[in-house]
Amino acid sequence: MKTVKIGATVLSVLLGVHSVAAQEITLFDSEGEAIAYIDAADADWTVYLWDGTPVAYLDSEGDAFAMYGFNGKHLGW
């Protein structure tokens, strides 16, 4: 399985649009390939790989979000 790494800057930019009424937010790797998406319609803001595997979720911390893997590890803000 390809390891998914999302830099803090990229995550911050993506989360800056959290108020947009999008159903899905696509996440890209450093080569511009779409590798995952955030289900914005889901109240849990779950991050899925394109094969449907859930890999992380976003947790609201005031006006920001923190990302956690389902293993409980904090992945970033």
Secondary structure as the mmCIF struct_conf table of DSSP 4:
data_model
#
loop_
_struct_conf.conf_type_id
_struct_conf.id
_struct_conf.beg_label_comp_id
_struct_conf.beg_label_asym_id
_struct_conf.beg_label_seq_id
_struct_conf.end_label_comp_id
_struct_conf.end_label_asym_id
_struct_conf.end_label_seq_id
HELX_LH_PP_P HELX_LH_PP_P1 LYS A 2 VAL A 4
HELX_RH_AL_P HELX_RH_AL_P1 ALA A 8 LEU A 15
TURN_TY1_P TURN_TY1_P1 GLY A 16 SER A 19
BEND BEND1 VAL A 20 VAL A 20
BEND BEND2 GLN A 23 GLN A 23
STRN STRN1 GLU A 24 PHE A 28
TURN_TY1_P TURN_TY1_P2 SER A 30 GLU A 31
BEND BEND3 GLY A 32 GLY A 32
STRN STRN2 ALA A 34 ASP A 39
TURN_TY1_P TURN_TY1_P3 ALA A 40 ALA A 41
BEND BEND4 ASP A 42 ASP A 42
TURN_TY1_P TURN_TY1_P4 ALA A 43 ASP A 44
STRN STRN3 THR A 46 LEU A 49
TURN_TY1_P TURN_TY1_P5 TRP A 50 ASP A 51
BEND BEND5 GLY A 52 GLY A 52
STRN STRN4 PRO A 54 GLU A 61
TURN_TY1_P TURN_TY1_P6 GLY A 62 ASP A 63
STRN STRN5 ALA A 64 GLY A 69
TURN_TY1_P TURN_TY1_P7 PHE A 70 ASN A 71
BEND BEND6 GLY A 72 GLY A 72
STRN STRN6 HIS A 74 GLY A 76
#
